Amino acid sequence: MSEKKKLTLTQEKMKELAGFEEVLDLFFDGQKILSAQEARTHKDDTFEIYSFLEKENSRLQQLDNLFSQQMRTHEFYGQTSDLCEQQSMKLDQNKNLLVEELSKEDSPLQKNLTELFNKTF
Amino acid sequence: MRIPKWEKIEVKETEERHIAQLLIDAKIGEAPLLIILKSEVASEVEEIITKIENQVRNSHFDISLPYPLYILSPLAKPRTNLNIVRNLGELPQHFVVKTKRLKSKEEALLKKTSVLSHKLRSHDLTDKRTYIKSQFSLNRVLRDLTRENAYYETLIKQLRSNTNE
């Protein structure tokens, strides 16, 4: 049995031959007639699985990297708790500084309070 | 070895043994799995989901990694840990692939995929997930502390600039 071949034509040729499809079938019995664009998409189809598998491999590789390397490093050398401690200390210092600033005689809080007391009493 | 594309199974009975067998046959965790629930009785759907959840918990599978497990049912309520979708369009499109006979290069890539997914399954994913969650809360504490500090620092700076004027 002879193998069925595909006949690829350019877009212009396809337009010229429009309406003669039945006649063409008689000449090219069993051959599949494709436009150049169709032929290209048929060719591109073969890369669909390949690119999917490449993306999938990269996804799995990144996940594996996250679990086996990055997380392990984070478990042993994580800095979050230390940073939290550091920030808490800084917070206490800032609160003290703020109280100091506000308790100065010429601070806006003192001025406003003085004004308020003077007006009220 | 098979391409990790959506594997669909339909649960027709509510019997626990039947559900367990279906999940074992579908090789849960080895490919993205879609469980279709066609039942139109809400209580029945809830019962099946609870049984699937129990089965997944007992078999120590992670519902998202390396491959996700989804349930398709328009009746299911999102009260469970499992991923639920109402129609096929809501599924992750990454795993929607047309399969055909593979070429040698594609087969080599598929072998690599299979090895990597095995490697990923060998991690204790539940443990890792718990660790990540604990880190979430710690990072949030750090964020709140930093924000509070930044607020006080701006306040002090403004007070000092006012006093200097």
Chai-1 contact restraints between the chains, C-beta under 6 A:
chainA,res_idxA,chainB,res_idxB,connection_type,confidence,min_distance_angstrom,max_distance_angstrom,comment,restraint_id
A,I49,B,E106,contact,1.0,0.0,6.0,A-B,restraint_1
A,Y50,B,E106,contact,1.0,0.0,6.0,A-B,restraint_2
A,F52,B,V97,contact,1.0,0.0,6.0,A-B,restraint_3
A,L53,B,L109,contact,1.0,0.0,6.0,A-B,restraint_4
A,L53,B,L110,contact,1.0,0.0,6.0,A-B,restraint_5
A,L53,B,T113,contact,1.0,0.0,6.0,A-B,restraint_6
A,E56,B,T113,contact,1.0,0.0,6.0,A-B,restraint_7
A,N57,B,K112,contact,1.0,0.0,6.0,A-B,restraint_8
A,N57,B,T113,contact,1.0,0.0,6.0,A-B,restraint_9
A,L60,B,L116,contact,1.0,0.0,6.0,A-B,restraint_10
A,L60,B,S117,contact,1.0,0.0,6.0,A-B,restraint_11
A,L60,B,L120,contact,1.0,0.0,6.0,A-B,restraint_12
A,L63,B,L120,contact,1.0,0.0,6.0,A-B,restraint_13
A,D64,B,K119,contact,1.0,0.0,6.0,A-B,restraint_14
A,D64,B,L120,contact,1.0,0.0,6.0,A-B,restraint_15
A,F67,B,H123,contact,1.0,0.0,6.0,A-B,restraint_16
A,F67,B,K128,contact,1.0,0.0,6.0,A-B,restraint_17
A,T80,B,L138,contact,1.0,0.0,6.0,A-B,restraint_18
A,T80,B,L142,contact,1.0,0.0,6.0,A-B,restraint_19
A,L83,B,L142,contact,1.0,0.0,6.0,A-B,restraint_20
A,C84,B,V141,contact,1.0,0.0,6.0,A-B,restraint_21
A,C84,B,L142,contact,1.0,0.0,6.0,A-B,restraint_22
A,Q87,B,L145,contact,1.0,0.0,6.0,A-B,restraint_23
A,Q87,B,T146,contact,1.0,0.0,6.0,A-B,restraint_24
A,K90,B,N149,contact,1.0,0.0,6.0,A-B,restraint_25
A,L91,B,N149,contact,1.0,0.0,6.0,A-B,restraint_26
A,N94,B,N149,contact,1.0,0.0,6.0,A-B,restraint_27
A,N94,B,Y152,contact,1.0,0.0,6.0,A-B,restraint_28
A,L97,B,I156,contact,1.0,0.0,6.0,A-B,restraint_29
A,L98,B,Y152,contact,1.0,0.0,6.0,A-B,restraint_30
A,L98,B,I156,contact,1.0,0.0,6.0,A-B,restraint_31
A,E101,B,I156,contact,1.0,0.0,6.0,A-B,restraint_32
A,E101,B,L159,contact,1.0,0.0,6.0,A-B,restraint_33
A,D106,B,T163,contact,1.0,0.0,6.0,A-B,restraint_34
A,P108,B,N162,contact,1.0,0.0,6.0,A-B,restraint_35
